[in-house]
Amino acid sequence: MGFIGFLFGLISQTFANVWRHKLRSFLTMFGIAWGIASLVLMSALCDGFRQGQRKNQGQLGDNIVMVWNGRTEKQAGGQRAGRRINLEQRDVAAIREQCPSVSVVAGEEKREAPVSSEFNSGQFVNLGVTPEYLQLRKLPVATGRNISAEDQAGGLRVCVLGDKVRKQLFENRPNVLGRRITINGYPYTVVGLMSEKNQNSSYDGWDNEKILIPQSSLLRDCPPSYPGWFKGRLTAIIYRPASLKDWETAQHQVRTVLGRLHDFDPADESAAPMWDMIEGAELFDKVFDATEIFLAVLSLITLSLGGVGVMNTMMTAVAERTHEIGLRKALGATRRRILLDFLLEGLLLAFASGLAGMAVVSLLAAGVNSLPMPEMFSGLPISFRTAWLAIAALGTVAIASAIPPAWHACQLTPVEALREER
C-alpha cells in the first residue's frame, strides 16, 4: 500500500501542478504529443506508400524478370558490335534446362489485331499465353476459366477478355461467356473474363485492354507482318528466380545461356536488356527507407524540443517549490527521495503527453484506413516497429528532460532551500 499510496500522491501532485499552470503545461504537453504523433504518422505514411508501391508492382507478377530483344554494344565471337539479338523459343528451352536458379520461364508472344463481336469492334493486343506464362504474369479471371494446357496443346480458338475489351465489345450485356468473337477474322469462343485491374505501371499496355488466347493459336491465326520476323522469334522472355537471394545468380545464368546461343558477351547488358522487378523493389525500398529516416529525424527534433519544454516546466516547478524541498529535507527526506519525486513527476508528464499523441494519431489512422485508398497508397499502417520506435524515443526524451530538474532539486541543501521566500 505504501508504494501505491506514494504513486497515487505523485500523480495527484503532478496533475495539480499541471492544472495550476494550465497554459504552460498545455504547451509543454503539446510539444511532446506533437513530436510523438509526427514520428508515428510519418513512419506510417512511408509504410503506406511502400505497401502501395509493392501492391502496384505485384499487379504484373511476383518477382519476375523481363528479357527483351536488344543490340550488342561489344564485339564477341568474331561478331561486330551493333548486331541485333532476337530472342527465340529455343532460348526458353535452354534457360529451363541450364539455369538451376530459375524456377519458371516462358516466352511472350503478342499481336495487335482487329477484333469484333456482333455488337462492336476494335483493335486490341492479343496475348498468346501458356501455362508457364500464367504462373508468371498475374492475370486473374473473375468469371469463367483461364487458358488451359489443353487449349495450348490443341491450338483451340478460345479467349479470355480484359475488362475494357468486354465493355467495348459487349457493353453491359450479361452472359458474355460462350459468345463468339472474331480475332483477325477467325472465330473464338469467350471462356473467361479477367478481373478489373487498377494498374498504373506496365511495359506493354494495360491488362484490362488485352485478350488472352493460347500461344499456339496466336502463332497460327495472327502471323506477324513486321520485317525481320522469323518462325520461333519471341517478343520477350519472362522468368522468376528460384529464390529472392538467388536473383543475381539467376540473372548471370540467363545472360550466360543467351550469350552462348547468340554469340554475344554475357557482360554486354544491351544485347538482352532486362527489367528486374526484384531490383526495382529493392531500389524503391531504399528510397522509402531514406525518406523515412529523414522524416524520423525531423520528428525527433520536434520531440526533443518538446522535451526541452518539459525540462523547463520541471525547472520552474523546482524553483516554485524550493521552500517545500528545504522543509522536507529538514524533516528527514533524503536526496534520493527528492530525486525520485521530481524524476517520476517529469516522466509522468512526458509519458502522458506521448500517450496522448499516440492516441490521436491512432484515431487518425483508423479514420483514414476506413476510407477508399488511391492505387499507390495503402493507408496508414502502424506497425509494431513504429510503436516500439515511438516508445523508445519517448522514453529517451522523457528521461533526458526529467533528470536535470530532479538532480537540481535533490542537490539543494535545507538551509539554502528554507532561505527562499515562499
C-alpha positions as CSV (number, residue, x, y, z in Angstrom):
1,M,0.0,0.0,0.0
2,G,2.9,2.3,0.7
3,F,4.1,2.4,-2.9
4,I,0.6,2.6,-4.3
5,G,-0.1,5.5,-1.9
6,F,3.1,7.2,-3.0
7,L,2.3,6.7,-6.7
8,F,-1.2,8.0,-6.2
9,G,0.0,11.0,-4.3
10,L,2.6,11.7,-7.0
11,I,0.0,11.5,-9.8
12,S,-2.3,13.8,-7.8
13,Q,0.5,16.3,-7.3
14,T,1.5,16.2,-10.9
15,F,-2.0,16.9,-12.1
16,A,-2.4,19.6,-9.5
17,N,0.8,21.3,-10.9
18,V,-0.5,20.9,-14.4
19,W,-3.8,22.4,-13.5
20,R,-2.1,25.3,-11.6
21,H,-0.2,26.3,-14.8
22,K,-2.7,25.2,-17.4
23,L,-1.4,27.2,-20.4
24,R,2.3,26.4,-19.7
25,S,1.5,22.8,-19.2
26,F,-0.6,22.5,-22.3
27,L,2.1,24.0,-24.5
28,T,4.6,21.7,-22.9
29,M,2.5,18.6,-23.3
30,F,1.5,19.7,-26.9
31,G,5.2,19.7,-27.9
32,I,5.7,16.1,-26.7
33,A,2.4,14.9,-28.2
34,W,3.1,16.6,-31.5
35,G,6.6,15.1,-31.7
36,I,5.3,11.6,-31.0
37,A,2.3,12.0,-33.3
38,S,4.5,13.3,-36.2
39,L,7.0,10.4,-35.6
40,V,4.4,7.7,-35.8
41,L,2.4,9.5,-38.6
42,M,5.5,10.0,-40.8
43,S,6.6,6.3,-40.4
44,A,3.0,5.1,-41.1
45,L,2.8,7.4,-44.2
46,C,6.0,5.9,-45.6
47,D,4.9,2.4,-44.9
48,G,1.5,3.1,-46.6
49,F,3.3,4.3,-49.8
50,R,5.8,1.4,-49.6
51,Q,3.0,-1.2,-49.4
52,G,1.0,0.6,-52.1
53,Q,4.0,0.5,-54.4
54,R,4.6,-3.1,-53.7
55,K,1.0,-3.9,-54.4
56,N,1.1,-2.0,-57.6
57,Q,4.3,-3.8,-58.8
58,G,2.6,-7.1,-57.9
59,Q,-0.1,-6.4,-60.4
60,L,2.3,-7.5,-63.2
61,G,3.6,-10.6,-61.3
62,D,5.6,-11.6,-58.2
63,N,9.4,-11.3,-58.5
64,I,9.5,-11.6,-62.3
65,V,12.3,-10.5,-64.7
66,M,11.6,-9.4,-68.3
67,V,14.2,-10.0,-71.0
68,W,13.8,-8.2,-74.3
69,N,15.4,-8.2,-77.8
70,G,18.4,-6.0,-77.8
71,R,21.5,-4.9,-79.8
72,T,25.1,-5.7,-78.9
73,E,27.5,-2.9,-77.8
74,K,30.6,-5.1,-77.6
75,Q,32.4,-7.3,-80.1
76,A,32.3,-11.0,-79.3
77,G,32.9,-14.3,-81.1
78,G,34.1,-12.6,-84.2
79,Q,30.8,-10.7,-84.4
80,R,30.7,-6.9,-84.8
81,A,29.1,-4.6,-82.3
82,G,25.6,-3.2,-83.0
83,R,24.3,-6.6,-84.1
84,R,20.6,-7.2,-83.4
85,I,19.7,-10.0,-80.9
86,N,16.3,-11.7,-81.4
87,L,15.0,-14.0,-78.6
88,E,13.7,-17.3,-79.7
89,Q,11.7,-20.3,-78.4
90,R,14.9,-22.3,-78.2
91,D,16.2,-19.8,-75.7
92,V,13.3,-20.6,-73.3
93,A,14.0,-24.3,-73.5
94,A,17.7,-23.7,-72.9
95,I,17.1,-21.5,-69.9
96,R,14.7,-24.1,-68.4
97,E,17.3,-26.8,-68.8
98,Q,20.5,-25.0,-68.0
99,C,19.6,-22.4,-65.3
100,P,19.0,-24.1,-62.0
101,S,18.4,-20.7,-60.3
102,V,15.4,-20.1,-62.5
103,S,12.1,-21.7,-61.3
104,V,9.7,-20.8,-64.1
105,V,10.4,-19.3,-67.6
106,A,8.1,-18.6,-70.5
107,G,8.2,-16.8,-73.9
108,E,5.9,-13.9,-74.6
109,E,4.1,-13.5,-77.9
110,K,1.6,-10.8,-78.6
111,R,-0.1,-9.3,-81.7
112,E,-2.3,-6.3,-82.3
113,A,-5.2,-7.4,-84.4
114,P,-8.8,-6.4,-85.3
115,V,-11.4,-7.9,-83.0
116,S,-15.2,-7.8,-83.4
117,S,-18.3,-9.1,-81.8
118,E,-21.9,-8.9,-83.1
119,F,-22.3,-5.6,-81.3
120,N,-19.0,-3.7,-81.7
121,S,-15.4,-3.9,-82.8
122,G,-11.9,-2.6,-82.1
123,Q,-8.1,-3.1,-82.3
124,F,-6.7,-4.9,-79.4
125,V,-3.5,-6.6,-78.2
126,N,-3.9,-10.4,-78.3
127,L,-1.5,-12.1,-75.8
128,G,-0.5,-15.6,-76.5
129,V,-0.2,-17.4,-73.2
130,T,1.0,-20.8,-72.0
131,P,0.5,-22.5,-68.5
132,E,4.0,-21.3,-67.6
133,Y,3.3,-17.7,-68.7
134,L,0.2,-17.7,-66.5
135,Q,2.3,-18.8,-63.5
136,L,4.5,-15.7,-64.0
137,R,2.1,-12.9,-65.0
138,K,-0.8,-12.0,-62.7
139,L,-3.8,-12.3,-65.0
140,P,-6.7,-13.4,-62.7
141,V,-10.1,-14.5,-64.1
142,A,-13.2,-13.1,-62.4
143,T,-15.7,-15.2,-64.4
144,G,-15.3,-18.5,-66.3
145,R,-11.8,-20.0,-66.6
146,N,-8.4,-19.1,-67.9
147,I,-6.5,-20.6,-70.8
148,S,-5.5,-24.2,-70.0
149,A,-2.8,-26.6,-71.1
150,E,-5.3,-28.5,-73.2
151,D,-6.2,-25.2,-75.0
152,Q,-2.5,-24.6,-75.8
153,A,-1.8,-28.2,-76.8
154,G,-4.8,-28.3,-79.2
155,G,-4.5,-24.8,-80.5
156,L,-8.1,-24.2,-79.6
157,R,-9.8,-21.0,-80.5
158,V,-10.8,-19.8,-77.0
159,C,-10.2,-16.5,-75.4
160,V,-10.3,-14.5,-72.1
161,L,-11.3,-10.9,-72.3
162,G,-9.8,-8.0,-70.4
163,D,-12.4,-5.8,-68.6
164,K,-12.2,-2.9,-71.0
165,V,-12.3,-5.3,-74.0
166,R,-15.5,-6.8,-72.6
167,K,-17.1,-3.4,-72.1
168,Q,-16.2,-2.2,-75.6
169,L,-17.3,-5.4,-77.4
170,F,-20.4,-6.3,-75.3
171,E,-21.1,-3.0,-73.4
172,N,-23.1,-4.1,-70.3
173,R,-24.7,-7.1,-71.8
174,P,-24.9,-10.2,-69.4
175,N,-23.9,-13.7,-70.2
176,V,-20.8,-13.0,-72.2
177,L,-19.3,-16.4,-71.6
178,G,-19.8,-18.7,-74.6
179,R,-20.3,-15.9,-77.1
180,R,-18.3,-15.7,-80.3
181,I,-15.9,-13.0,-81.3
182,T,-13.6,-12.8,-84.3
183,I,-9.9,-12.2,-83.9
184,N,-8.1,-11.4,-87.2
185,G,-11.1,-12.9,-89.0
186,Y,-11.1,-16.2,-87.0
187,P,-13.9,-17.2,-84.7
188,Y,-13.0,-17.5,-81.0
189,T,-15.3,-18.5,-78.1
190,V,-15.2,-16.4,-74.9
191,V,-14.4,-18.8,-71.9
192,G,-13.4,-16.3,-69.3
193,L,-13.4,-12.6,-68.2
194,M,-10.4,-11.1,-66.5
195,S,-10.8,-9.3,-63.2
196,E,-10.6,-5.5,-63.5
197,K,-7.2,-4.3,-62.6
198,N,-6.2,-0.9,-61.1
199,Q,-2.9,-0.8,-62.9
200,N,-0.6,2.3,-63.2
201,S,2.6,0.7,-64.5
202,S,3.1,-1.6,-67.5
203,Y,5.7,-2.5,-70.1
204,D,3.3,-3.1,-73.0
205,G,-0.1,-1.6,-72.2
206,W,-2.8,-2.2,-69.7
207,D,-4.0,-5.8,-69.0
208,N,-7.6,-4.5,-69.0
209,E,-7.2,-3.8,-72.7
210,K,-5.8,-7.3,-73.7
211,I,-7.2,-10.6,-74.9
212,L,-5.7,-13.9,-73.8
213,I,-5.6,-16.7,-76.3
214,P,-3.4,-19.9,-76.5
215,Q,0.0,-19.1,-77.8
216,S,-0.2,-21.9,-80.4
217,S,-3.5,-20.3,-81.7
218,L,-1.9,-16.9,-81.8
219,L,1.1,-18.1,-83.9
220,R,-1.3,-19.9,-86.3
221,D,-4.0,-17.2,-86.7
222,C,-2.1,-14.0,-86.3
223,P,1.2,-14.3,-88.2
224,P,3.3,-11.2,-87.8
225,S,3.8,-8.9,-90.7
226,Y,6.7,-6.7,-89.4
227,P,10.1,-7.1,-91.1
228,G,12.7,-9.2,-89.5
229,W,10.3,-11.8,-88.1
230,F,11.0,-15.5,-88.4
231,K,9.4,-18.6,-87.0
232,G,10.2,-19.1,-83.3
233,R,11.0,-15.4,-82.6
234,L,9.7,-14.1,-79.3
235,T,8.6,-10.6,-78.2
236,A,10.2,-11.2,-74.8
237,I,11.2,-13.8,-72.2
238,I,9.9,-13.8,-68.6
239,Y,11.3,-15.8,-65.8
240,R,11.2,-16.0,-62.0
241,P,14.3,-16.8,-59.8
242,A,14.0,-19.9,-57.6
243,S,14.5,-17.6,-54.6
244,L,15.0,-13.9,-53.9
245,K,18.6,-14.4,-52.6
246,D,19.4,-16.1,-56.0
247,W,18.1,-13.4,-58.3
248,E,21.6,-12.1,-59.2
249,T,22.8,-15.7,-59.8
250,A,19.7,-16.4,-62.0
251,Q,20.4,-13.2,-64.0
252,H,24.0,-14.3,-64.6
253,Q,22.9,-17.8,-65.6
254,V,20.3,-16.4,-68.1
255,R,22.8,-14.0,-69.7
256,T,25.4,-16.7,-70.0
257,V,23.0,-19.1,-71.8
258,L,21.7,-16.4,-74.1
259,G,25.3,-15.2,-74.8
260,R,26.3,-18.7,-75.8
261,L,23.3,-19.2,-78.0
262,H,23.5,-15.8,-79.8
263,D,27.3,-15.3,-79.7
264,F,27.5,-12.2,-77.5
265,D,29.4,-11.3,-74.4
266,P,27.2,-12.1,-71.3
267,A,28.6,-8.8,-69.7
268,D,27.0,-6.9,-72.6
269,E,23.7,-5.9,-71.0
270,S,22.4,-4.1,-74.1
271,A,22.4,-7.4,-76.0
272,A,19.5,-8.7,-73.9
273,P,18.1,-5.8,-71.7
274,M,16.4,-6.9,-68.5
275,W,13.8,-5.3,-66.4
276,D,14.2,-6.9,-62.9
277,M,11.2,-6.3,-60.6
278,I,13.2,-7.6,-57.6
279,E,15.9,-5.0,-58.2
280,G,13.3,-2.3,-58.8
281,A,11.6,-3.3,-55.5
282,E,14.9,-3.0,-53.7
283,L,15.5,0.4,-55.2
284,F,12.1,1.6,-54.1
285,D,12.8,0.2,-50.6
286,K,16.0,2.2,-50.4
287,V,14.2,5.4,-51.4
288,F,11.4,4.9,-48.9
289,D,14.0,4.0,-46.2
290,A,15.9,7.2,-46.8
291,T,12.7,9.2,-46.8
292,E,11.5,7.5,-43.6
293,I,14.9,8.2,-41.9
294,F,14.8,11.9,-42.9
295,L,11.2,12.3,-41.7
296,A,12.0,10.5,-38.4
297,V,14.9,12.8,-37.8
298,L,12.7,15.8,-38.2
299,S,10.1,14.3,-35.9
300,L,12.8,13.5,-33.3
301,I,13.9,17.1,-33.4
302,T,10.3,18.2,-32.7
303,L,10.1,15.7,-29.9
304,S,13.4,16.9,-28.5
305,L,12.1,20.5,-28.4
306,G,9.1,19.1,-26.6
307,G,11.5,17.5,-24.1
308,V,13.1,20.9,-23.6
309,G,9.7,22.2,-22.7
310,V,9.2,19.5,-20.1
311,M,12.6,20.3,-18.6
312,N,11.8,24.0,-18.4
313,T,8.4,23.2,-16.8
314,M,10.0,21.0,-14.2
315,M,12.8,23.6,-13.5
316,T,10.1,26.1,-12.9
317,A,8.3,23.7,-10.6
318,V,11.6,23.1,-8.7
319,A,12.0,26.9,-8.3
320,E,8.4,27.4,-7.1
321,R,8.8,24.5,-4.6
322,T,12.3,25.3,-3.2
323,H,10.9,26.1,0.2
324,E,8.9,22.9,0.3
325,I,12.1,20.9,-0.7
326,G,14.0,22.5,2.2
327,L,11.2,21.8,4.6
328,R,11.1,18.1,3.5
329,K,14.8,17.8,3.8
330,A,14.8,19.3,7.3
331,L,12.2,16.7,8.3
332,G,14.4,13.9,7.1
333,A,13.7,13.4,3.4
334,T,16.7,12.0,1.6
335,R,18.2,13.3,-1.6
336,R,17.2,10.0,-3.3
337,R,13.6,10.6,-2.3
338,I,13.6,14.2,-3.6
339,L,15.3,13.0,-6.8
340,L,12.8,10.2,-7.3
341,D,9.8,12.5,-6.7
342,F,10.8,15.1,-9.3
343,L,12.1,12.4,-11.7
344,L,8.8,10.5,-11.7
345,E,6.8,13.7,-12.0
346,G,8.8,14.7,-15.1
347,L,8.4,11.2,-16.6
348,L,4.7,11.1,-15.8
349,L,4.2,14.5,-17.6
350,A,6.3,13.3,-20.6
351,F,4.6,9.9,-20.9
352,A,1.1,11.3,-20.5
353,S,1.9,13.7,-23.4
354,G,3.3,11.0,-25.6
355,L,0.4,8.6,-25.0
356,A,-2.0,11.4,-25.9
357,G,-0.1,11.9,-29.1
358,M,-0.1,8.2,-29.9
359,A,-3.9,8.0,-29.2
360,V,-4.6,10.9,-31.5
361,V,-2.6,9.5,-34.4
362,S,-4.1,6.0,-33.9
363,L,-7.6,7.5,-34.2
364,L,-6.5,9.5,-37.3
365,A,-5.0,6.3,-38.9
366,A,-8.2,4.3,-38.1
367,G,-10.3,7.1,-39.8
368,V,-8.0,7.3,-42.9
369,N,-7.9,3.5,-43.2
370,S,-11.7,3.3,-43.4
371,L,-11.7,5.4,-46.5
372,P,-11.2,4.3,-50.1
373,M,-7.5,4.3,-50.9
374,P,-5.8,5.5,-54.2
375,E,-3.8,3.0,-56.2
376,M,-0.4,3.9,-54.9
377,F,-1.3,4.2,-51.2
378,S,-2.3,1.5,-48.6
379,G,-3.5,3.8,-45.8
380,L,-1.6,4.4,-42.5
381,P,-0.5,1.1,-41.1
382,I,1.0,1.5,-37.6
383,S,3.4,-1.4,-37.2
384,F,4.9,-2.8,-34.0
385,R,8.3,-1.5,-35.2
386,T,6.8,2.0,-35.4
387,A,5.2,1.7,-32.0
388,W,8.4,0.4,-30.4
389,L,10.4,3.2,-32.0
390,A,8.0,5.8,-30.7
391,I,8.1,4.3,-27.2
392,A,11.9,4.2,-27.2
393,A,12.1,7.8,-28.4
394,L,9.6,8.9,-25.9
395,G,11.4,7.1,-23.0
396,T,14.7,8.6,-24.0
397,V,13.4,12.2,-24.3
398,A,11.4,11.8,-21.0
399,I,14.4,10.6,-19.0
400,A,16.7,13.2,-20.6
401,S,14.2,16.0,-19.8
402,A,13.3,14.8,-16.3
403,I,16.8,14.1,-14.8
404,P,18.3,17.7,-14.8
405,P,15.4,19.3,-12.8
406,A,15.3,16.3,-10.4
407,W,19.0,16.4,-9.9
408,H,18.9,20.2,-9.3
409,A,16.1,19.7,-6.7
410,C,17.9,16.9,-4.8
411,Q,21.2,18.9,-4.6
412,L,19.6,21.8,-2.7
413,T,20.6,22.0,1.0
414,P,17.9,22.5,3.6
415,V,19.4,25.9,4.7
416,E,19.5,27.3,1.1
417,A,16.0,26.0,0.4
418,L,14.4,27.3,3.6
419,R,16.0,30.7,3.0
420,E,14.0,31.0,-0.3
421,E,10.8,33.1,0.1
422,R,7.6,31.2,-0.4
